[in-house]
Amino acid sequence: MKFLVIGGDAAGMSAASRAKRNNPNLEVTVLEKTMDVSYSACGMPYNIADTSMDMDVLVVRKAQVFRQKQGIDLLTGHKALHLDPQKKEVQGQDIQGTPFSFLYDTLLIATGASPIIPDLPGMDLPGVLPLKSLEDGRKIKSYLAENTVKKALIVGMGYIGLEMCEALVERGVEVSMIRRSNDFIPWLDKDICDYVRQETVNKGVGLYFNQGLKKIEKKSMGLCIETDSMSFDADLVILALGVVPNSDMAEKAGLELGRNKEISVSRALESSHDHIYAAGDCADAFHVVTGQKTWIPLALRANRAGWAVADSVCGNRVELPGIAGTAVFKLFDLQVARTGLTVQEAVRSGFDAEQEVIKTRSRAHGQPGSTDIWVQIVGDKKTNRLLGLFMVGKEGVAHRINAPAVALSARMTVLDYIQSDLAYAPPFGPVWDPTLTAAIQLSKKLT
Protein backbone atom coordinates (compact mmCIF):
# COMPACT_ATOMS: atom_id res chain seq x y z
CA MET A 1 0.00 0.00 0.00
CA LYS A 2 1.21 3.50 -0.85
CA PHE A 3 0.95 6.04 1.96
CA LEU A 4 1.69 9.55 0.67
CA VAL A 5 2.27 12.46 3.07
CA ILE A 6 2.31 16.13 2.04
CA GLY A 7 4.30 18.10 4.60
CA GLY A 8 7.43 17.13 6.51
CA ASP A 9 7.17 18.77 9.90
CA ALA A 10 5.38 17.74 13.12
CA ALA A 11 2.23 15.97 11.90
CA GLY A 12 3.70 14.71 8.63
CA MET A 13 6.90 13.18 9.96
CA SER A 14 5.17 11.82 13.07
CA ALA A 15 2.72 10.01 10.82
CA ALA A 16 5.35 8.77 8.38
CA SER A 17 7.65 7.49 11.13
CA ARG A 18 4.95 5.75 13.14
CA ALA A 19 3.37 4.21 10.03
CA LYS A 20 6.73 2.77 9.03
CA ARG A 21 7.26 1.39 12.54
CA ASN A 22 3.77 -0.11 12.56
CA ASN A 23 4.25 -1.70 9.14
CA PRO A 24 7.85 -1.83 7.81
CA ASN A 25 6.53 -3.07 4.44
CA LEU A 26 4.37 0.03 3.94
CA GLU A 27 5.52 2.25 1.08
CA VAL A 28 5.79 5.71 2.69
CA THR A 29 6.59 8.85 0.69
CA VAL A 30 6.79 12.37 2.09
CA LEU A 31 6.72 15.53 -0.02
CA GLU A 32 8.20 18.58 1.72
CA LYS A 33 8.41 21.90 -0.15
CA THR A 34 11.32 23.25 1.93
CA MET A 35 14.66 21.65 2.69
CA ASP A 36 13.89 21.34 6.42
CA VAL A 37 11.98 18.65 8.27
CA SER A 38 11.29 17.77 11.89
CA TYR A 39 12.44 20.86 13.76
CA SER A 40 11.41 22.70 16.93
CA ALA A 41 9.75 25.83 15.57
CA CYS A 42 8.74 26.91 19.08
CA GLY A 43 12.40 27.24 20.00
CA MET A 44 13.23 29.83 17.34
CA PRO A 45 12.73 33.03 19.40
CA TYR A 46 15.00 31.68 22.14
CA ASN A 47 17.58 30.61 19.57
CA ILE A 48 17.49 34.08 17.99
CA ALA A 49 18.18 35.60 21.41
CA ASP A 50 21.39 33.57 21.72
CA THR A 51 24.08 34.84 19.34
CA SER A 52 26.28 31.78 19.99
CA MET A 53 23.69 29.20 18.95
CA ASP A 54 23.23 27.95 15.39
CA MET A 55 19.64 27.79 14.16
CA ASP A 56 20.11 24.23 12.93
CA VAL A 57 20.44 22.90 16.50
CA LEU A 58 16.63 23.04 16.47
CA VAL A 59 16.50 20.21 13.91
CA VAL A 60 15.24 17.20 15.84
CA ARG A 61 16.01 14.61 13.18
CA LYS A 62 17.78 15.19 9.89
CA ALA A 63 16.30 14.16 6.57
CA GLN A 64 18.90 11.47 5.89
CA VAL A 65 17.98 9.71 9.15
CA PHE A 66 14.39 9.28 7.97
CA ARG A 67 15.66 8.00 4.63
CA GLN A 68 18.49 5.72 5.73
CA LYS A 69 17.33 4.38 9.10
CA GLN A 70 13.56 4.36 8.67
CA GLY A 71 13.22 3.66 4.96
CA ILE A 72 10.98 6.66 4.31
CA ASP A 73 11.12 8.14 0.81
CA LEU A 74 11.50 11.73 2.01
CA LEU A 75 11.63 14.20 -0.87
CA THR A 76 12.62 17.69 0.24
CA GLY A 77 12.29 20.62 -2.14
CA HIS A 78 9.11 19.02 -3.56
CA LYS A 79 6.04 21.24 -3.54
CA ALA A 80 2.62 19.65 -4.05
CA LEU A 81 0.40 21.85 -6.22
CA HIS A 82 -2.59 19.81 -7.37
CA LEU A 83 -4.66 17.03 -5.81
CA ASP A 84 -7.05 14.81 -7.76
CA PRO A 85 -9.02 12.69 -5.25
CA GLN A 86 -10.72 10.69 -8.02
CA LYS A 87 -7.44 9.58 -9.57
CA LYS A 88 -5.72 9.46 -6.16
CA GLU A 89 -2.94 11.56 -7.61
CA VAL A 90 -0.81 14.46 -6.38
CA GLN A 91 1.12 16.63 -8.81
CA GLY A 92 3.70 19.34 -8.20
CA GLN A 93 7.22 20.44 -8.96
CA ASP A 94 10.59 20.19 -7.27
CA ILE A 95 12.93 23.01 -6.36
CA GLN A 96 14.43 22.99 -9.88
CA GLY A 97 10.98 23.35 -11.44
CA THR A 98 10.79 19.74 -12.63
CA PRO A 99 7.20 18.42 -12.50
CA PHE A 100 6.36 15.27 -10.57
CA SER A 101 3.33 13.07 -10.02
CA PHE A 102 2.55 10.51 -7.31
CA LEU A 103 -0.31 8.05 -6.95
CA TYR A 104 -1.45 7.01 -3.49
CA ASP A 105 -3.71 4.57 -1.74
CA THR A 106 -3.96 6.78 1.34
CA LEU A 107 -3.02 10.44 1.61
CA LEU A 108 -2.23 12.65 4.58
CA ILE A 109 -2.32 16.42 4.07
CA ALA A 110 -0.04 17.96 6.71
CA THR A 111 0.76 21.23 4.99
CA GLY A 112 0.77 23.33 8.16
CA ALA A 113 0.12 27.06 8.21
CA SER A 114 1.73 30.20 6.81
CA PRO A 115 2.34 33.58 8.43
CA ILE A 116 -0.10 36.34 7.58
CA ILE A 117 1.59 38.84 5.28
CA PRO A 118 -0.54 41.96 4.72
CA ASP A 119 -1.12 43.06 1.14
CA LEU A 120 0.51 46.43 1.78
CA PRO A 121 3.44 48.37 0.34
CA GLY A 122 6.87 47.41 1.66
CA MET A 123 6.23 43.85 2.83
CA ASP A 124 9.04 42.58 0.57
CA LEU A 125 11.69 45.05 1.75
CA PRO A 126 14.90 43.73 3.31
CA GLY A 127 14.51 43.68 7.06
CA VAL A 128 10.73 43.06 6.95
CA LEU A 129 10.47 39.45 8.07
CA PRO A 130 7.94 36.94 9.45
CA LEU A 131 8.79 34.03 11.73
CA LYS A 132 7.18 30.68 10.99
CA SER A 133 9.59 28.31 9.24
CA LEU A 134 13.14 27.41 10.16
CA GLU A 135 14.31 29.35 7.12
CA ASP A 136 12.48 32.40 8.49
CA GLY A 137 14.48 31.97 11.69
CA ARG A 138 17.72 31.75 9.75
CA LYS A 139 16.88 34.94 7.85
CA ILE A 140 16.15 36.91 11.01
CA LYS A 141 19.28 35.68 12.73
CA SER A 142 21.42 36.41 9.68
CA TYR A 143 19.91 39.88 9.35
CA LEU A 144 20.74 40.65 12.97
CA ALA A 145 24.29 39.40 12.47
CA GLU A 146 24.93 41.28 9.24
CA ASN A 147 23.24 44.61 10.05
CA THR A 148 23.28 47.13 12.85
CA VAL A 149 19.86 46.75 14.43
CA LYS A 150 19.20 49.30 17.16
CA LYS A 151 15.41 49.56 16.79
CA ALA A 152 12.81 46.98 15.88
CA LEU A 153 9.06 47.15 15.38
CA ILE A 154 6.94 44.05 15.92
CA VAL A 155 3.57 44.03 14.17
CA GLY A 156 1.25 41.97 16.34
CA MET A 157 1.18 40.90 19.99
CA GLY A 158 0.46 37.17 19.84
CA TYR A 159 2.68 34.38 21.17
CA ILE A 160 5.37 34.79 18.51
CA GLY A 161 5.37 38.58 18.72
CA LEU A 162 5.77 38.61 22.50
CA GLU A 163 8.46 35.92 22.47
CA MET A 164 10.36 37.81 19.77
CA CYS A 165 9.98 40.98 21.83
CA GLU A 166 11.93 39.35 24.67
CA ALA A 167 14.50 37.86 22.27
CA LEU A 168 15.29 41.22 20.69
CA VAL A 169 15.44 43.06 24.02
CA GLU A 170 17.93 40.44 25.22
CA ARG A 171 20.07 41.34 22.21
CA GLY A 172 20.04 45.00 23.19
CA VAL A 173 17.47 46.11 20.60
CA GLU A 174 14.95 48.85 21.40
CA VAL A 175 11.55 47.26 20.70
CA SER A 176 8.16 48.75 19.90
CA MET A 177 5.02 46.72 19.25
CA ILE A 178 1.78 47.67 17.51
CA ARG A 179 -1.67 46.09 17.53
CA ARG A 180 -4.74 47.00 15.53
CA SER A 181 -7.11 46.55 18.47
CA ASN A 182 -7.06 48.00 21.98
CA ASP A 183 -6.47 44.77 23.94
CA PHE A 184 -3.07 43.41 24.91
CA ILE A 185 -3.71 39.74 25.70
CA PRO A 186 -7.45 39.50 25.06
CA TRP A 187 -8.07 36.24 26.88
CA LEU A 188 -6.76 37.53 30.23
CA ASP A 189 -8.87 39.33 32.81
CA LYS A 190 -8.25 43.09 32.73
CA ASP A 191 -6.39 43.25 36.06
CA ILE A 192 -4.07 40.38 35.09
CA CYS A 193 -3.59 41.81 31.61
CA ASP A 194 -2.67 45.21 33.05
CA TYR A 195 -0.09 43.51 35.27
CA VAL A 196 1.54 41.72 32.31
CA ARG A 197 1.39 44.88 30.24
CA GLN A 198 3.12 46.94 32.95
CA GLU A 199 5.83 44.30 33.40
CA THR A 200 6.47 44.46 29.64
CA VAL A 201 6.62 48.26 29.60
CA ASN A 202 9.03 48.13 32.56
CA LYS A 203 11.46 46.28 30.31
CA GLY A 204 11.54 49.31 28.01
CA VAL A 205 9.13 47.98 25.38
CA GLY A 206 6.82 50.47 23.67
CA LEU A 207 3.26 49.15 23.30
CA TYR A 208 0.96 50.96 20.88
CA PHE A 209 -2.70 50.04 20.37
CA ASN A 210 -5.32 50.90 17.75
CA GLN A 211 -2.49 51.12 15.23
CA GLY A 212 -3.11 49.15 12.06
CA LEU A 213 -0.15 48.85 9.71
CA LYS A 214 -0.45 50.98 6.55
CA LYS A 215 2.87 50.78 4.71
CA ILE A 216 6.62 50.40 5.12
CA GLU A 217 9.15 52.44 3.19
CA LYS A 218 12.91 52.22 2.84
CA LYS A 219 14.70 55.34 4.02
CA SER A 220 18.39 56.25 3.98
CA MET A 221 18.70 55.41 7.68
CA GLY A 222 16.47 52.33 7.76
CA LEU A 223 12.75 51.64 7.57
CA CYS A 224 9.84 54.01 8.07
CA ILE A 225 6.60 52.37 9.19
CA GLU A 226 3.27 54.16 8.85
CA THR A 227 0.29 53.11 10.95
CA ASP A 228 -3.22 54.50 11.39
CA SER A 229 -2.05 57.59 13.26
CA MET A 230 1.68 57.19 13.94
CA SER A 231 5.00 56.62 12.25
CA PHE A 232 7.98 54.59 13.46
CA ASP A 233 11.61 54.35 12.45
CA ALA A 234 13.18 50.92 12.71
CA ASP A 235 16.04 48.81 11.43
CA LEU A 236 13.99 45.61 11.55
CA VAL A 237 10.28 44.80 11.31
CA ILE A 238 8.93 41.46 12.53
CA LEU A 239 5.54 40.48 11.10
CA ALA A 240 3.71 38.55 13.84
CA LEU A 241 0.08 38.83 12.81
CA GLY A 242 -0.75 35.16 13.21
CA VAL A 243 -1.06 32.33 10.71
CA VAL A 244 -3.50 30.92 8.17
CA PRO A 245 -3.89 27.22 7.31
CA ASN A 246 -2.29 26.02 4.08
CA SER A 247 -5.46 24.61 2.57
CA ASP A 248 -5.64 26.06 -0.94
CA MET A 249 -4.85 22.75 -2.63
CA ALA A 250 -7.40 20.92 -0.49
CA GLU A 251 -10.06 23.54 -1.22
CA LYS A 252 -9.48 23.30 -4.97
CA ALA A 253 -9.79 19.53 -4.70
CA GLY A 254 -13.22 19.93 -3.13
CA LEU A 255 -12.39 18.99 0.46
CA GLU A 256 -14.65 20.49 3.11
CA LEU A 257 -13.15 23.42 5.01
CA GLY A 258 -13.98 25.11 8.31
CA ARG A 259 -14.64 28.72 9.21
CA ASN A 260 -10.97 29.72 9.09
CA LYS A 261 -10.31 27.77 5.87
CA GLU A 262 -8.82 24.90 7.86
CA ILE A 263 -9.48 21.39 6.54
CA SER A 264 -12.47 19.85 8.28
CA VAL A 265 -11.75 16.42 9.75
CA SER A 266 -13.45 13.77 11.88
CA ARG A 267 -12.14 12.74 15.29
CA ALA A 268 -10.05 10.19 13.36
CA LEU A 269 -8.57 12.98 11.20
CA GLU A 270 -10.54 11.83 8.13
CA SER A 271 -11.32 14.55 5.60
CA SER A 272 -14.56 14.76 3.64
CA HIS A 273 -12.98 12.60 0.90
CA ASP A 274 -12.29 8.89 1.25
CA HIS A 275 -8.67 7.86 1.77
CA ILE A 276 -7.58 11.43 2.59
CA TYR A 277 -6.58 12.50 6.11
CA ALA A 278 -5.49 15.93 7.34
CA ALA A 279 -3.52 16.75 10.48
CA GLY A 280 -1.53 19.53 12.07
CA ASP A 281 -1.93 23.26 11.65
CA CYS A 282 -3.90 22.89 8.39
CA ALA A 283 -6.72 20.90 10.04
CA ASP A 284 -9.39 21.55 12.65
CA ALA A 285 -10.17 19.68 15.88
CA PHE A 286 -12.92 19.17 18.44
CA HIS A 287 -12.73 21.23 21.61
CA VAL A 288 -12.86 19.03 24.73
CA VAL A 289 -15.04 21.53 26.60
CA THR A 290 -17.60 22.47 23.96
CA GLY A 291 -17.46 19.40 21.73
CA GLN A 292 -17.56 21.85 18.82
CA LYS A 293 -15.11 22.27 15.96
CA THR A 294 -12.23 24.66 16.58
CA TRP A 295 -8.91 25.61 15.02
CA ILE A 296 -6.07 26.00 17.51
CA PRO A 297 -2.72 25.23 15.83
CA LEU A 298 -0.42 23.80 18.50
CA ALA A 299 2.62 21.49 18.35
CA LEU A 300 1.45 18.66 20.62
CA ARG A 301 -1.84 18.34 18.78
CA ALA A 302 0.04 18.09 15.46
CA ASN A 303 2.32 15.30 16.69
CA ARG A 304 -0.52 13.40 18.36
CA ALA A 305 -2.69 13.72 15.23
CA GLY A 306 0.15 12.36 13.11
CA TRP A 307 0.36 9.27 15.31
CA ALA A 308 -3.41 8.76 15.14
CA VAL A 309 -3.39 8.92 11.34
CA ALA A 310 -0.54 6.41 11.15
CA ASP A 311 -2.37 3.93 13.36
CA SER A 312 -5.54 4.30 11.31
CA VAL A 313 -3.66 3.83 8.04
CA CYS A 314 -2.17 0.63 9.45
CA GLY A 315 -5.56 -0.80 10.35
CA ASN A 316 -6.07 0.40 13.94
CA ARG A 317 -8.52 3.29 13.65
CA VAL A 318 -7.89 5.91 16.33
CA GLU A 319 -10.18 8.78 17.32
CA LEU A 320 -8.83 11.76 19.27
CA PRO A 321 -11.01 13.26 22.02
CA GLY A 322 -9.93 16.81 21.16
CA ILE A 323 -7.98 19.74 22.53
CA ALA A 324 -8.34 22.28 25.31
CA GLY A 325 -6.07 24.91 23.75
CA THR A 326 -3.52 24.55 26.54
CA ALA A 327 -0.59 26.89 25.98
CA VAL A 328 2.16 28.68 27.88
CA PHE A 329 4.73 31.27 26.92
CA LYS A 330 7.53 33.13 28.62
CA LEU A 331 7.62 36.93 28.60
CA PHE A 332 10.71 38.26 30.36
CA ASP A 333 10.28 37.26 34.03
CA LEU A 334 6.69 36.09 33.57
CA GLN A 335 5.09 32.78 32.69
CA VAL A 336 1.68 33.16 31.02
CA ALA A 337 -0.54 30.10 30.59
CA ARG A 338 -4.04 29.14 29.59
CA THR A 339 -6.33 26.14 29.10
CA GLY A 340 -9.98 25.98 28.09
CA LEU A 341 -12.47 28.79 27.63
CA THR A 342 -12.72 32.40 28.74
CA VAL A 343 -16.07 33.65 30.05
CA GLN A 344 -16.79 35.27 26.70
CA GLU A 345 -15.91 32.10 24.77
CA ALA A 346 -17.99 30.00 27.16
CA VAL A 347 -21.05 32.24 26.78
CA ARG A 348 -20.75 32.10 23.00
CA SER A 349 -20.70 28.29 23.28
CA GLY A 350 -23.94 28.25 25.27
CA PHE A 351 -22.68 27.98 28.86
CA ASP A 352 -23.98 30.05 31.78
CA ALA A 353 -20.45 31.08 32.64
CA GLU A 354 -19.01 32.67 35.76
CA GLN A 355 -15.41 33.49 36.64
CA GLU A 356 -13.25 34.27 39.64
CA VAL A 357 -9.88 36.06 39.69
CA ILE A 358 -7.49 35.71 42.62
CA LYS A 359 -3.96 36.79 43.46
CA THR A 360 -2.04 34.45 45.74
CA ARG A 361 1.56 33.31 46.35
CA SER A 362 3.78 30.86 44.49
CA ARG A 363 5.21 29.28 47.67
CA ALA A 364 4.05 28.52 51.18
CA HIS A 365 3.79 31.24 53.82
CA GLY A 366 7.22 32.32 55.07
CA GLN A 367 9.16 30.72 52.20
CA PRO A 368 11.83 33.03 50.74
CA GLY A 369 11.52 33.88 47.06
CA SER A 370 7.73 33.66 46.96
CA THR A 371 6.10 35.78 44.25
CA ASP A 372 2.57 36.66 43.14
CA ILE A 373 0.51 34.25 41.07
CA TRP A 374 -2.68 35.41 39.38
CA VAL A 375 -5.36 32.82 38.60
CA GLN A 376 -8.47 33.34 36.50
CA ILE A 377 -10.91 30.42 36.59
CA VAL A 378 -14.16 29.86 34.69
CA GLY A 379 -17.05 27.52 35.47
CA ASP A 380 -20.63 26.80 34.42
CA LYS A 381 -23.42 27.81 36.83
CA LYS A 382 -25.85 25.17 35.58
CA THR A 383 -23.59 22.13 35.80
CA ASN A 384 -20.71 23.34 38.01
CA ARG A 385 -18.38 22.15 35.25
CA LEU A 386 -14.86 23.56 35.04
CA LEU A 387 -14.55 25.45 31.74
CA GLY A 388 -11.16 27.16 31.75
CA LEU A 389 -8.23 28.44 33.77
CA PHE A 390 -5.61 31.11 33.10
CA MET A 391 -2.48 31.90 35.09
CA VAL A 392 0.32 34.48 35.25
CA GLY A 393 3.31 34.55 37.57
CA LYS A 394 7.07 34.58 37.82
CA GLU A 395 7.31 30.92 38.86
CA GLY A 396 5.17 27.84 39.20
CA VAL A 397 2.85 28.57 36.29
CA ALA A 398 4.17 26.63 33.29
CA HIS A 399 3.64 23.15 34.69
CA ARG A 400 0.86 23.99 37.16
CA ILE A 401 -1.47 24.66 34.19
CA ASN A 402 -1.34 20.96 33.30
CA ALA A 403 -3.57 19.92 36.21
CA PRO A 404 -6.59 21.97 35.10
CA ALA A 405 -5.89 20.94 31.50
CA VAL A 406 -6.31 17.30 32.50
CA ALA A 407 -9.41 18.22 34.51
CA LEU A 408 -10.98 19.76 31.41
CA SER A 409 -10.32 16.60 29.39
CA ALA A 410 -11.90 14.58 32.21
CA ARG A 411 -14.96 16.89 32.20
CA MET A 412 -14.52 17.53 35.93
CA THR A 413 -16.72 19.90 37.85
CA VAL A 414 -15.22 22.69 39.92
CA LEU A 415 -16.09 20.70 43.05
CA ASP A 416 -14.36 17.62 41.61
CA TYR A 417 -11.27 19.68 40.93
CA ILE A 418 -11.20 21.01 44.50
CA GLN A 419 -10.84 17.39 45.65
CA SER A 420 -7.81 16.76 43.39
CA ASP A 421 -4.85 15.42 45.36
CA LEU A 422 -2.18 17.85 44.20
CA ALA A 423 1.40 17.72 45.49
CA TYR A 424 2.52 20.05 48.26
CA ALA A 425 5.88 21.15 49.62
CA PRO A 426 6.58 24.66 50.97
CA PRO A 427 9.29 25.58 48.40
CA PHE A 428 6.90 24.80 45.53
CA GLY A 429 3.53 26.09 46.66
CA PRO A 430 1.01 26.65 49.45
CA VAL A 431 -0.87 23.75 51.04
CA TRP A 432 -3.83 24.81 48.94
CA ASP A 433 -2.45 25.02 45.41
CA PRO A 434 -3.30 28.37 43.74
CA THR A 435 -5.58 26.59 41.27
CA LEU A 436 -7.43 24.91 44.15
CA THR A 437 -7.82 28.23 45.97
CA ALA A 438 -9.28 29.76 42.82
CA ALA A 439 -11.65 26.82 42.41
CA ILE A 440 -12.84 27.16 46.02
CA GLN A 441 -13.58 30.85 45.51
CA LEU A 442 -15.39 30.17 42.23
CA SER A 443 -17.46 27.41 43.83
CA LYS A 444 -19.05 30.01 46.13
CA LYS A 445 -20.44 31.77 43.05
CA LEU A 446 -21.67 28.58 41.41
CA THR A 447 -23.69 27.18 44.30
N, C-alpha and C positions, 0 to 999 in steps of 0.2 A: 504494500500500500504506500502511496506517495502522500506524505504530509508536507505541505508547503506553508512556510511562515513568512509574512511580510513584516519586517521590523526586527532589528537585532539588539534591542535593549532589554529592559526588565522583563516584560511579559513575554516577548518573543523568544529570548534565549532561555528563560525559565521553562517555557513550554517545550522548546526543541530539546533541551538537555534531559528533562524528565521523560519525555516521550522515548528518547533513545535509550535511557536506562530501563524504562518499562519494557521496551521491545527492541533489542539490539538489531533485529532484522528490518525494522521500519526504515523506509527511505525518507530521510528528513533533509529538506532544503530550506535555507533561510536567505531571504533577499534583504539586504540592508543598504540604503542609499548612501550613507556616509562610510567612512573608513573606520569608524569606532563602534565597538559593541561592548555590552556588559560593563558599564562604568557607574560610579557613584555620583550622579548629577547633583545630589543634595550637598555634597561636600565641596562644590566649586567655590562658593563665596569664602569659605575658610581657607581653601587653597590659595585663592587670589590674595588673601590678607598676608600670606606667608611668602616673602620674596625668595626664600631658599628652597621652596618645594616645587618640583616639576608637576605640571598638570596631569601628566600621564600616570602618576602614582594612584590616581583615582580609578584606573582601569582594574576591574576585579579579575577578569580573565581575558587573556588575549585571544585574538581570532584564531591563531594557529593551534591553540589548545583545543578549541571546539572541533577543529578540523582533524587534527592528528590523534588526539586521545579519545574523542567521543564519536568520531566518524560522521560528524554533521557536515553537510555540504553548505558551508557558510560563504556566501558571495557578497563581499563588501563592494561598495561603489556600484550597486545595482538598484536602480530606482524603478519600482513598479508604477505603471502609468494607467493601465487599463485592465479591468476585470470583467470576464464574461462568465457568469454563473452557469449558463446553459451548457457551454462547452467545457466548463471547469478549467478555464485557461486564464493565466495572468501574463500580460505583455508589458514590456518596458524597455529601458536602455541602460547600458552600463556607463561608467564615468567617461569612457572614450566616445560615447554616442552610438555604440553598436547595439542594435536592437536584440532583444531576447524574448523567448516565449517559454512558459512552463505550464504543463498540465498537472492537475492535482486530483487526488481522491478526496482529501480533506484540506481545508484552508483555514489558517488563522491570520486575521488582520490585527496586527499589533503595531500600528503606524504612529502611535503616540500623539503628541500635541506640538503645536508650534507657537512661538511667542507672537503676541499681537504687535504688529507694526502699523502705526497709523498711516493712512494715505495722505501725507502732508509733505510740504517741501522740506528737504534737508535730511530725510531719514537715511539716505545712502551716503552721507558725508563721513569721512574718516573721523573716528572718535565718537560716533553715534552707534551704540552697540547694544544688542539684547543679550540675555543670558539664559539659554535653554540647553543647548547641546555642548558636548565637550569641546568642540571646535570653537563655539562662542567663548567658552572659558579661556581657551588658548589665545584668542584674539584680544580679549580684555587684558590678560596678563602681559601679552607682548606689547600692547599699546602702552601700558603703564611703565614697562621696562624701557621702551624706546622713546618716550616723550616725557616732557616735564609736565606733570599733572598736579596743579596746585588746587584747582577747583573742579568739582564734579556736580552735576545735576542728575538726580534720579527721578524719572517720570513714573509715578506709581508708588504705592505704599503697602503692597502685599508682602507675602513671605520673602520672595526673592529681593524685592526692593529694600526691605528693612535689613536683611542679612548682608546685602551689598553695602548698605549704609555703614554698618559696623566695620566691614572689611576695609573700606576706603578710609574711614577715620583712623583705623589702626595703621594705615600706611601714610598717615600725615596729611591726607587730603581734606580740604574744606568742603563739606557736603551740604547741599540743599536738596529738598525733596518737594515735589508738587503732586497734588491730587485734585481731580476735577470736582469731587464732592467735598462736603464739609466735615466728614467723619474720618477719624484717624484709623482705628481698628473697629470697624462697625459692629462686630459681634461681641464686644466687651461692654459691660455696664459703664455708664458715663464716668463714675468716680474712678473706676479701675483704669479706664482709658485715659483719663486726665493724668493719672499717676504715671502710666507708661509714657505718655506724651512728654511730661515734664522731665522725666529721666532721660529721654532722648534729646531734648533741648539742652539739658545740662551738659551733654557731651559736645555741645557746640554745633549741633545739626540744625539747619534752618528748615522749618516745616511750613509749607504754604498751601492753603486750601482754596477751593473754588477757583482753581487755576488750570483750565484745560490747555493742553499744548496746541499752539497754532502753527509755528514753523521754526526751523533752525537754519541759521545762515553761518557761512564761514567768514570770519573776520581775520584781519591781519594778526591779531593777538589770540585767536582761538575761535570759539563758537559763541554765537549770540542766539539765545533761545527766547522766543516770544510766546507768552501765554495770554489768557483772556484779558488781564489787566496789568501784567508785569513783564519785565525783561530780565534775563539772567545772562551773565558771562560765565563760561565754563571751558575747561580744557577737555572734558569728557562728559558724555551723556549716556546714562544707562537707561534703556527702555525696559521697564518692569510693569507693564500694564496687564499682565496675566497671559493666559494661553487659550488657544482654540484647538479642538480636536482635529486631527488630520483624517478627515472623512470624505473628502471630495471624490475619491475613486469609488468608495462604497456607495455614495449617493448616486453617482452616475450609473452604477451597476444595479440600482433599484433597491438597495438594502434600506430597511426602515431606520430612520434617525430619530433622535430625541429633540427636546426643546433647544438645546445648545448645539445642535448638529452632531452630537455624539452618536455612535452606532448603538442602536437599541438591541439589547441582548436579554436572554432568559437568565435564570439563576445558574444555569449550566453554561453560560457564556455563548449560547447559540444565537446567531443572528436570525433575521427573518427569512433567510435562504438556507435550504438544506446544504449540509456539508461545509458551511462557512461559520466559523467562530470569530469573535472579536474580544480583545482583552487589552487592559492597560488604559492609558490616558485617552485613547480614541473611543472607548466604550463606556456605557453607563453602568449603573449598579442599583441595587435595592437598598434603601436606608433601613437599618435595623430598628429604628424607632418608629418610623411612619409606615414602613412597608411599601413606600412609594418609590418610583424611579428617581434617581438623582445622579448628578455628575460631579464627582469630587476626585480629581486626579491625584492619587497619592502612591508612593513607591511600594508599600507593603501590599496594597490591593493589587497592583500590577503583577508582582511576583506570585502572589497566591492565585490570581486568576490564571496565570500561565500554567501553573501546576495543575489546576482543575481541568483546563483544556486538554493537557497532555494525558491525564488519566482517562478522560472521556474518549479521546481519540483511540486510546489503547483498550477500550472496551469496558472501562469501569466509570460509568457516568457519575459525575460529581456536581452537586449543586452547592453554591455558596450562599450562606444566610444573608450576607450584605455587609455594609460598612456603617460606621458611626461618625466618620469624618474626624477621627482622632488625629491631632497634629500638635506639634510643639516646635517652637523656634527660639533661638537665643538672640537677644538684643542688648548688646553691651553687658551690663551686670544682671540683666533680667532674663528669666525663663517665662515664656508665655505659652500656655497650652489650652487646648479645647477638646471636647468630645460631645457629640450629640447636638441638640437643638437649642437655639436661643428662644426667649419668650416669643419674639416676633415670628420666628420660623415655626414654632410650635402652634401658635394661633392660626397661622396660614394653613397648617396641616390638620386643623380641626380639633386641637386639644384646648381644654380650658386651663391655660397655663398660668403658673404663678412662679415667681422667683424670689430668692433671698441672696443678699450680698453681705459677706462678713469680712472683717480683717482680723487675722489672728497671728500667731507666731510659728516660725518654722521649727523651733526646738522647744523642749520642755522648759517650764518656769525655772529661772536661775541659771540656765545653761549659757555659757559665753558664746558669742557669735550668732545668737538668734536674730532673725530678721523678719520683717512683715511678710505675710502671705495673704493675698486677696483670693477669695473664692466666691464665685457666682454660680448658683445652682438653680435648676429649673425642674419643676414637677407638674403633674396634672392633678387638678382639684377633684375630678370625677373618679379617677382610679387610683390616685396616690402614686402613679408610676413615675419613676425617675426619667427625665427627658433629656437632660444635658448638664454639663458642668464645665466651668471655665476657671482658670487659675493663672495668677501672676505672682512672682516672687523672685528673690535672689538665690534661693536654694530650695531643694525639696519639691520642685514642681514637675520637672520633666518625667520622672518615673511615677510620681504619685498619681498622675492623670490616668494611669493604666487601670487602677482599681475601678473608678467609675465607668471607664470604657468597657470593661468586662461586665459590669452591672447592667449597662445598657443592652449589651448583646444577650444577657440572661433575662431581660425584660423585668428586672427587679423593681419593686416599689421603693419609695423613699424610706419607708419603715423597714423593709428588708435590708436596704443598704446600711441603715443605722446598726443593724445586728452583725454586720460583716466583721470578722475577726482579723483586723489589720494589725500588723506588727508595731511594737512600741519599744523604744529605748530613748532616754532623754537626749542624747546627741542628735537624734534623727527626727524627733517630733514630740508633740505633747501626748499624754495618755489618750486623749480624744483627738484622733487625727483631724487636721483641718477640714477634710472632706466630710468626716462624720459630724463635726460641729456644725458645718453648714447644713447638712441634712437634718439635724435635730431642729435647727432654727426654722428651716423650711416646713418641717412637719407640723409646726404650730399653726402655719397658715393654711395647711391642707386639710386639717381635721376640724 
